[in-house]
Amino acid sequence: MRVLAALSGGVDSAVAAARAVDAGHEVVGVHMALTRHRAQTRSGSRGCCSIEDSSDARWAAEILGIPFYVWDLSEQFEEQVVADFLSEYQAGRTPNPCVRCNERVKFDALLSRALALGFDAVATGHYARLEGGAASGSPGSTEGLRLRRAANAAKDQSYVLAVSGREGLARALFPLGDAPSKAVVRAEAAARGLPVASKPDSYDICFVADGDTRGFLTRSLGVREGALVSPDGEVLGTHDGYFGFTVGQRKGLGLTRPAPDGRPRYVIETRPRSNEVVVGPEELLRRSAVDGSALVLLAEPARLDDGGAGWPDVTVQVRAHGRPVPADVVVAPGSGTLHANLHQPLRGLAAGQSVVVYGGESGNQVLAQATVA
């Protein structure tokens, strides 16, 4: 197959491209430039798309002996990831920019360009396992397609990939899905002579290079002084904007006095219309059900006893590395919705998060994805 390998400049994408070459594919490397301020967006292991990253990607391609190009996708990234991030916080929701980036840039934009240029599939350094589609030599075919957790649970990225859908995943290759550990990948990179073998992993939100998400939101959206209130409406303090808080947050509330019972307070809710942030005890964060919209099905739902569709006794996950929670899930493909009854309470659920359903015989197959309503 003709394979376009996304080279971020890190060790994972370099080894993934190398494995694609070893598999006999005709591989071309491409680095996605996602920001116009590339010299300012890496600080140690924070940020991405710096001049350093582009140079490291080019160097890896030279060592692998594959053609290399840089594609400017900064406009798409700004409009579809950064602007979405800001608008979601303005609406009082908690977005996951990694999910949006995988959906709209690293797959939609990259894959559409790849197909237009005659490539059969794209290869990335994501940690997840695929069956069917390009992974089985049938790019574009969704028959028998399954997305599963990676062998390395600590690095598993199936959560952020679920939104890509069956059609996108049918053209994807994840050569690192069976890698047992990051140490093994680094050792392989060193053995291949790849200079990124010891390069630190990037983490946090890539376009917030200093890690100060609240500061980024304040600089982008401005200061809007509002009230911190208790669940019964008592004013407890002030803040500079509801969008700087997320449901479940405990630190950085700026409260000068404890609760009457001495227990810590958490963000329970943000209210965009009134610019209020509601804080209260932890038990108010617990939820026994999850509702989601914009449903993405990666497996056919079963017929339930009541005539509906879904899956009994599966698990749901609402954060990239969150704890899977047992649940019974009902889906309504016609309306694009999902409802999960949780067997155990879930803490800190926020609108805008991605909820992913896992099940199958092994329990690690992605069945569906939706956005928490």
Secondary structure, DSSP 8 states (H G I E B T S, - for coil): -EEEEE--SSHHHHHHHHHHHHTT-EEEEEEEE--S-GGGSEETTEE---HHHHHHHHHHHHHHT--EEEEE-HHHHIIIIIHHHHHHHHTT----HHHHHIIIIIIIIHHHHHHHTT-SEEE-----EEESGGGGT-TT--TT-EEE--SSGGG--HHHHGGGHHHHHTTEE-TTTT-S-HHHHHHHHHHTT-TTTT----BS-TT-TTS-HHHHHHHHH----EEEE-TT--EEEEES-GGG--TT--TT---SS--TT----EEEEEETTTTEEEEE-GGGGEEEEEEEEEEEESS--EE-TTS-EEEEEEEEE-STT---EEEEEEEETTTTEEEEEEEEEEES--TT-EEEEEESSSS-EEEEEEEE-
